[in-house]
Amino acid sequence: MSVVSIPPSAGASPPRRTPAGRIAPGRPGRPGTPPRRRRSRIVAARLGGGLAVLVPIVLISSFITYSLGALSNSDPAATILGQDAATPAAVARLNRTLGLNHPLIVQYWNWLTQAVHGNLGRSYFSQIPVAQSIGQRLPVDLSIAVLAVILAAVLGGSAGTIAAIRRGGWFDRAVTVVCSAASTRLALSLAVSADIARQLRTSLVEVLEQNYIVGARVRGLPYRRILVRHALRNAAGPALTILGNDFPLMLAGAVAAEAVFSLPGLGQLLLQSAQTRDIPVVQGLLLVVSCFVIVVNLIVNTTLNWLYRSDDGIGT
């Protein structure tokens, strides 16, 4: 009787030999592709897809930012020269020096190519590089915003997790009451914490009732492992999205804190530049803030892909 050999299924790699000589089953997927390299390719593809979407957004936002300054009623050359020295010949000469005699699209392209290399121009009045002014004041706003994000994540994540585990108890009811009142009565970080706690509590309660969680309990897995590696990983998506969407609010809160405590941050610089019509500083500030918001959203999307990577065979 002849023996018929059955070929391996399509898309599956052949069995591989371990160092001890035993044969281990092949992994599904592309034949001959190591799992680690496959993970790297998928992550790189996702990052590339995110950048392909975000780069046009940066270009569009930067063009709008530049156009608002360039199309305003202010005359930079006349403002710099002053009323006494702003003769038509002097204004025309200074416009040529500043490159303002070119069409708008040419001005934007020249500004963008310099901005890519870190040169955002110079202030019309102080002649200090815009990048230097922003670099000196940016740590103030970042420290306030990052601290608010950390407080919101810790407080909201802890409150939402405990409320979901002990749902129906006094702590769950207290969190619900605080969440309903935080948006108008408490500080910025506590308001974001309330949003995170609300989203995480709702998602985690739903996940804890799924069949795979019940099956993990029946198999005797430690409850902490079930909660951290399975439940929280699948329930953290909405809360993380809220955190990313609220980051602009954190920056706005940092600007408000500058006004209250007289801190030398970006908000004060933007206000002073707008009052004096220092267009390069205003354009540079808006570009930096928009880039920060876009980068935060890219980080959030990448983290969400990592949390849900098990659907692609990436997860552990």
C-alpha positions as CSV (number, residue, x, y, z in Angstrom):
1,M,0.0,0.0,0.0
2,S,1.4,3.3,-1.0
3,V,1.6,6.2,1.4
4,V,0.2,9.5,0.3
5,S,2.0,12.5,1.8
6,I,-0.2,15.5,2.7
7,P,1.4,18.9,1.9
8,P,1.3,21.6,4.6
9,S,-1.6,24.0,4.5
10,A,-1.2,27.2,2.5
11,G,0.1,30.1,4.5
12,A,1.7,28.0,7.2
13,S,5.4,27.6,7.7
14,P,6.9,24.1,7.7
15,P,7.9,22.4,11.0
16,R,11.2,23.6,12.4
17,R,13.8,21.7,14.4
18,T,14.7,22.8,17.9
19,P,18.3,22.7,19.1
20,A,17.6,19.4,20.8
21,G,16.6,17.9,17.5
22,R,12.9,17.7,18.2
23,I,10.4,19.0,15.7
24,A,8.3,22.0,16.7
25,P,5.1,22.9,14.8
26,G,5.3,25.8,12.3
27,R,3.6,29.1,13.0
28,P,0.8,30.3,10.8
29,G,1.7,33.2,8.5
30,R,4.3,33.8,5.9
31,P,6.6,30.8,5.4
32,G,10.1,31.4,6.8
33,T,9.3,34.7,8.5
34,P,10.5,34.9,12.1
35,P,7.8,36.1,14.5
36,R,9.9,39.0,15.8
37,R,10.6,40.3,12.3
38,R,6.9,39.9,11.4
39,R,6.0,42.0,14.5
40,S,8.4,44.7,13.5
41,R,7.0,44.8,9.9
42,I,3.4,45.2,11.2
43,V,4.3,47.9,13.7
44,A,6.4,49.7,11.0
45,A,3.5,49.5,8.6
46,R,1.1,50.9,11.1
47,L,3.5,53.8,12.0
48,G,3.9,54.5,8.3
49,G,0.2,54.6,7.8
50,G,-0.2,57.0,10.7
51,L,2.5,59.3,9.4
52,A,0.9,59.1,5.9
53,V,-2.2,60.6,7.4
54,L,-0.6,63.0,9.8
55,V,1.9,64.6,7.5
56,P,-0.7,66.1,5.2
57,I,-2.6,67.3,8.3
58,V,0.6,69.1,9.4
59,L,1.1,70.7,6.0
60,I,-2.5,71.9,5.8
61,S,-2.5,73.2,9.4
62,S,0.8,75.0,8.8
63,F,-0.4,76.5,5.5
64,I,-3.5,77.8,7.3
65,T,-1.4,79.2,10.1
66,Y,0.9,81.0,7.8
67,S,-1.9,82.3,5.6
68,L,-3.7,83.8,8.6
69,G,-0.6,85.9,9.4
70,A,0.3,86.7,5.8
71,L,-3.3,87.8,4.9
72,S,-3.9,89.9,7.9
73,N,-4.4,93.6,7.6
74,S,-1.1,94.3,9.4
75,D,1.9,95.7,7.4
76,P,5.0,94.2,9.0
77,A,7.4,96.5,7.3
78,A,5.5,99.6,8.3
79,T,5.1,98.3,11.9
80,I,8.9,97.6,12.2
81,L,9.9,101.0,10.7
82,G,7.4,103.0,12.7
83,Q,5.2,105.9,11.5
84,D,8.0,108.4,11.0
85,A,10.4,106.1,8.9
86,A,7.7,104.1,7.0
87,T,8.1,105.8,3.7
88,P,6.9,103.9,0.6
89,A,10.5,103.4,-0.5
90,A,11.6,102.2,2.9
91,V,8.6,99.8,3.2
92,A,9.3,98.3,-0.3
93,R,13.0,97.8,0.6
94,L,12.2,96.1,3.9
95,N,9.6,93.9,2.2
96,R,12.2,92.7,-0.2
97,T,14.6,92.0,2.7
98,L,11.9,90.0,4.5
99,G,10.8,88.2,1.4
100,L,7.3,89.6,1.6
101,N,7.3,90.8,-2.0
102,H,6.8,87.2,-3.3
103,P,3.5,85.5,-3.9
104,L,1.9,83.9,-0.8
105,I,2.7,80.3,-1.9
106,V,6.3,81.2,-2.5
107,Q,6.5,82.9,0.9
108,Y,5.0,79.8,2.5
109,W,7.3,77.4,0.8
110,N,10.4,79.4,1.9
111,W,9.1,79.5,5.5
112,L,8.3,75.8,5.5
113,T,11.7,74.7,4.2
114,Q,13.3,76.8,6.9
115,A,10.9,75.5,9.6
116,V,11.8,71.9,8.7
117,H,15.4,72.7,9.6
118,G,14.4,74.3,12.9
119,N,14.5,77.9,11.7
120,L,11.2,79.6,12.4
121,G,12.5,83.1,11.6
122,R,13.2,86.0,13.9
123,S,11.0,88.4,15.8
124,Y,10.3,91.6,14.0
125,F,11.1,93.7,17.0
126,S,13.6,91.9,19.3
127,Q,15.4,90.0,16.4
128,I,15.5,87.0,18.7
129,P,15.1,83.7,16.8
130,V,11.6,82.4,17.3
131,A,12.8,78.9,18.0
132,Q,14.9,80.2,20.8
133,S,12.0,82.1,22.4
134,I,9.8,79.0,22.1
135,G,12.5,76.7,23.5
136,Q,12.9,79.0,26.6
137,R,9.2,79.0,27.4
138,L,8.0,75.6,26.2
139,P,9.2,73.7,29.4
140,V,6.8,75.7,31.5
141,D,3.8,74.6,29.6
142,L,5.0,71.1,29.1
143,S,5.7,70.6,32.8
144,I,2.1,71.7,33.7
145,A,0.5,69.7,30.9
146,V,2.5,66.5,31.6
147,L,1.9,66.7,35.3
148,A,-1.9,67.1,34.6
149,V,-1.8,64.1,32.3
150,I,0.0,62.0,34.8
151,L,-2.4,63.0,37.6
152,A,-5.4,62.4,35.3
153,A,-4.2,58.9,34.2
154,V,-3.3,57.8,37.8
155,L,-6.4,59.1,39.5
156,G,-8.8,58.2,36.7
157,G,-7.3,54.8,36.0
158,S,-7.3,53.8,39.6
159,A,-10.7,55.1,40.3
160,G,-12.2,53.5,37.2
161,T,-10.5,50.1,37.9
162,I,-11.6,49.9,41.5
163,A,-15.1,51.1,40.6
164,A,-15.4,48.3,38.0
165,I,-14.1,45.6,40.3
166,R,-16.4,46.6,43.1
167,R,-19.3,47.8,41.0
168,G,-22.4,48.5,43.0
169,G,-20.5,49.4,46.1
170,W,-20.1,52.7,47.9
171,F,-16.8,53.5,46.0
172,D,-18.5,52.9,42.6
173,R,-21.4,55.2,43.6
174,A,-18.9,57.9,44.8
175,V,-17.0,57.8,41.6
176,T,-20.2,58.1,39.6
177,V,-21.2,61.2,41.6
178,V,-17.7,62.8,41.3
179,C,-17.7,62.1,37.5
180,S,-21.0,63.9,37.1
181,A,-19.8,67.0,38.9
182,A,-16.2,67.2,37.9
183,S,-16.6,68.8,34.5
184,T,-17.8,72.1,36.0
185,R,-16.7,72.2,39.6
186,L,-13.2,70.7,39.8
187,A,-9.8,71.5,38.4
188,L,-8.7,70.6,34.9
189,S,-6.8,67.4,35.8
190,L,-9.6,66.2,38.0
191,A,-12.1,66.8,35.2
192,V,-10.0,64.7,32.8
193,S,-9.6,62.1,35.5
194,A,-13.4,61.9,35.8
195,D,-13.7,61.3,32.0
196,I,-11.0,58.6,32.2
197,A,-12.6,56.9,35.2
198,R,-16.0,56.9,33.6
199,Q,-14.8,55.4,30.3
200,L,-12.6,52.9,32.0
201,R,-15.2,51.8,34.5
202,T,-17.8,51.2,31.7
203,S,-15.4,49.3,29.5
204,L,-13.9,47.2,32.3
205,V,-17.3,46.2,33.6
206,E,-18.2,44.9,30.1
207,V,-14.9,43.1,29.6
208,L,-15.0,41.4,33.0
209,E,-18.3,39.8,32.0
210,Q,-16.8,38.3,28.7
211,N,-16.5,34.5,28.3
212,Y,-12.7,34.5,28.0
213,I,-12.4,36.2,31.4
214,V,-14.8,33.7,33.0
215,G,-12.8,30.9,31.4
216,A,-9.6,32.3,32.7
217,R,-11.0,32.3,36.2
218,V,-12.3,28.7,35.8
219,R,-8.8,27.6,34.8
220,G,-7.4,29.1,38.0
221,L,-5.3,31.9,36.6
222,P,-4.3,34.5,39.2
223,Y,-6.8,37.3,39.3
224,R,-4.1,40.0,39.1
225,R,-2.9,38.4,35.9
226,I,-6.4,38.2,34.4
227,L,-7.0,41.9,35.3
228,V,-3.8,43.4,34.1
229,R,-2.9,41.2,31.0
230,H,-6.4,40.6,29.7
231,A,-9.1,42.8,31.1
232,L,-7.3,46.1,31.4
233,R,-5.6,45.6,28.1
234,N,-8.9,45.2,26.3
235,A,-10.7,47.9,28.2
236,A,-8.1,50.7,28.2
237,G,-8.8,51.8,24.6
238,P,-11.6,54.3,25.2
239,A,-9.9,55.8,28.3
240,L,-6.7,56.3,26.3
241,T,-8.6,57.9,23.5
242,I,-10.1,60.4,26.0
243,L,-6.6,61.2,27.3
244,G,-5.3,61.9,23.9
245,N,-8.3,64.1,22.9
246,D,-8.0,66.0,26.2
247,F,-4.4,66.9,25.7
248,P,-5.2,70.2,23.9
249,L,-7.3,71.0,27.0
250,M,-4.3,70.4,29.1
251,L,-2.3,72.9,27.1
252,A,-5.1,75.4,27.4
253,G,-5.1,74.8,31.1
254,A,-1.4,75.5,31.2
255,V,-2.0,78.8,29.5
256,A,-4.6,79.7,32.1
257,A,-2.1,78.7,34.8
258,E,0.4,81.1,33.3
259,A,-2.0,84.0,33.6
260,V,-2.9,83.2,37.2
261,F,0.6,82.6,38.5
262,S,2.5,85.0,36.1
263,L,4.6,82.2,34.6
264,P,6.7,82.9,31.5
265,G,5.1,80.4,29.2
266,L,3.9,80.1,25.6
267,G,0.5,81.7,26.4
268,Q,2.1,84.9,27.5
269,L,4.4,84.9,24.5
270,L,1.5,84.4,22.2
271,L,-0.5,87.2,23.8
272,Q,2.4,89.6,23.6
273,S,3.2,88.7,20.0
274,A,-0.5,89.1,19.0
275,Q,-0.7,92.5,20.6
276,T,2.5,93.8,18.9
277,R,1.6,92.0,15.6
278,D,4.9,90.0,15.7
279,I,3.7,87.6,12.9
280,P,6.8,85.2,12.9
281,V,6.4,84.5,16.6
282,V,2.7,83.9,16.3
283,Q,3.2,81.6,13.2
284,G,5.9,79.6,15.0
285,L,3.9,79.2,18.2
286,L,0.8,77.9,16.3
287,L,2.9,75.5,14.3
288,V,4.7,74.1,17.4
289,V,1.4,73.7,19.3
290,S,-0.3,72.0,16.3
291,C,2.6,69.6,15.8
292,F,2.5,68.7,19.5
293,V,-1.2,67.8,19.3
294,I,-0.7,65.7,16.2
295,V,2.3,63.9,17.7
296,V,0.3,63.1,20.8
297,N,-2.5,61.6,18.6
298,L,0.1,59.5,16.8
299,I,1.4,58.2,20.1
300,V,-2.1,57.4,21.2
301,N,-2.9,55.6,18.0
302,T,0.3,53.6,18.2
303,T,-0.4,52.6,21.8
304,L,-3.9,51.5,20.8
305,N,-2.5,49.3,18.0
306,W,-0.1,47.8,20.6
307,L,-3.0,47.1,23.0
308,Y,-5.0,45.3,20.3
309,R,-2.1,43.7,18.5
310,S,-3.3,40.2,19.4
311,D,-5.7,40.3,16.5
312,D,-2.7,40.3,14.1
313,G,-0.8,37.6,15.9
314,I,1.5,40.1,17.5
315,G,0.3,39.8,21.0
316,T,1.6,37.5,23.7
